[in-house]
Amino acid sequence: QVQLVESGGGLVQPGGSLRLACSDANSGRAFNSYTVGWFRQAPGKEREFVAAIRPLGESTFYEDSVRGRFTIARDKPNYTVYLQMNNLKPEDTAVYYCAGSGSRIIVSAVAMPRMYNYWGQGTQVTVSS
């Protein structure tokens, strides 16, 4: 059974950085074959796409507001996907979720939460002075 676990959230000042990590607590090796996405949900708002990466890391995808500030990457030897977040802004404040899909997702659907089978519990990111 896949159990995705996120870590790395916290409180940071505007302009600061955080690195989130996502891994499978139960069967780490299969994780490298998943498309992995990061989503976030702020209070009172719908869950929104942030970034995604293909299994081989050959393609990455970003929501427009984070492109150039956030970087998604795989650490294959450690079966982990990272989301490096730089130049954080107050509007980045949200619960961030890691999601995985064992099936290939077409480009036009990679930002759709329903395309992902597995979800973590989320980690809180708060950007405030």
C-alpha positions in Angstrom: 0.0 0.0 0.0 1.3 3.4 -1.0 1.7 5.9 1.8 3.0 9.2 0.8 4.7 11.3 3.5 5.6 15.0 3.2 8.0 16.9 5.3 9.8 20.3 5.4 7.0 22.7 6.0 7.2 25.5 8.5 7.1 29.3 9.1 9.3 31.5 6.9 9.6 35.2 6.3 8.7 36.7 2.9 11.7 36.2 0.6 12.8 33.1 2.4 13.1 29.5 1.3 11.9 26.1 2.2 12.4 22.6 0.8 9.6 20.1 0.9 10.2 16.4 0.6 7.9 13.6 -0.5 8.5 9.9 -0.2 6.6 6.6 0.1 6.8 5.3 3.6 5.9 1.7 2.6 7.5 0.7 -0.7 10.1 3.2 -1.6 11.4 1.6 -4.9 8.0 1.9 -6.7 8.0 5.6 -5.9 10.5 6.2 -8.7 8.0 5.0 -11.3 5.3 7.5 -10.3 4.4 10.8 -11.7 4.6 13.0 -8.6 2.8 16.3 -8.2 2.6 19.0 -5.5 -0.6 20.7 -4.8 -1.6 23.3 -2.2 -4.7 24.4 -0.5 -5.2 27.7 1.4 -8.1 28.3 3.8 -11.3 28.8 2.0 -9.8 28.0 -1.4 -9.8 25.0 -3.7 -6.8 22.7 -3.9 -4.5 24.0 -6.7 -1.7 22.6 -8.7 1.9 23.7 -7.9 4.3 21.4 -9.8 4.8 17.9 -11.1 7.6 15.7 -12.4 7.6 12.6 -14.6 9.0 9.3 -13.4 12.3 9.7 -15.2 12.5 13.4 -14.4 12.5 14.2 -18.0 9.7 16.7 -17.8 8.6 19.1 -15.1 5.5 21.3 -15.0 4.8 24.4 -12.9 1.9 26.6 -12.1 2.5 30.1 -13.5 2.7 31.9 -10.2 5.6 29.6 -8.9 7.6 29.2 -12.1 11.1 30.6 -11.6 10.7 30.5 -7.8 10.0 26.8 -7.2 11.9 23.8 -8.5 10.7 20.2 -8.4 13.3 17.4 -8.6 13.9 13.7 -8.0 16.4 12.1 -5.7 16.2 8.6 -7.2 18.7 6.9 -4.9 16.7 8.0 -1.9 13.2 7.6 -3.5 12.3 11.2 -2.8 10.8 14.1 -4.7 11.7 17.6 -3.5 10.0 20.9 -4.0 12.5 23.7 -3.5 10.7 27.0 -2.8 12.6 30.2 -3.0 11.5 33.9 -2.7 8.4 32.8 -0.9 5.5 35.2 -0.7 2.6 35.5 1.8 0.3 34.2 -0.9 2.2 30.9 -0.9 0.8 30.2 2.5 -1.1 26.9 2.3 -1.1 23.2 3.2 1.1 21.5 0.6 0.2 18.0 -0.5 2.3 15.5 -2.4 0.4 13.3 -4.9 1.4 10.2 -6.9 0.2 8.4 -9.9 1.3 5.0 -11.2 -0.2 5.7 -14.6 1.1 8.1 -17.2 -0.7 11.4 -17.2 -1.1 13.4 -20.4 0.3 16.9 -20.3 -3.1 18.6 -20.4 -4.2 16.7 -17.3 -1.1 16.8 -15.1 -2.6 19.7 -13.1 -5.8 17.8 -12.3 -6.0 16.4 -8.7 -8.3 13.6 -9.9 -5.5 12.1 -12.0 -3.5 11.2 -8.9 -4.2 8.0 -7.0 -2.2 8.6 -3.8 -2.0 11.6 -1.5 0.0 12.5 1.5 -1.5 14.2 4.6 0.0 17.5 3.9 2.5 19.9 5.4 1.8 23.5 6.5 3.8 26.3 4.9 3.3 29.7 6.4 5.0 32.8 4.9 4.7 35.7 7.2 6.8 38.5 8.8 
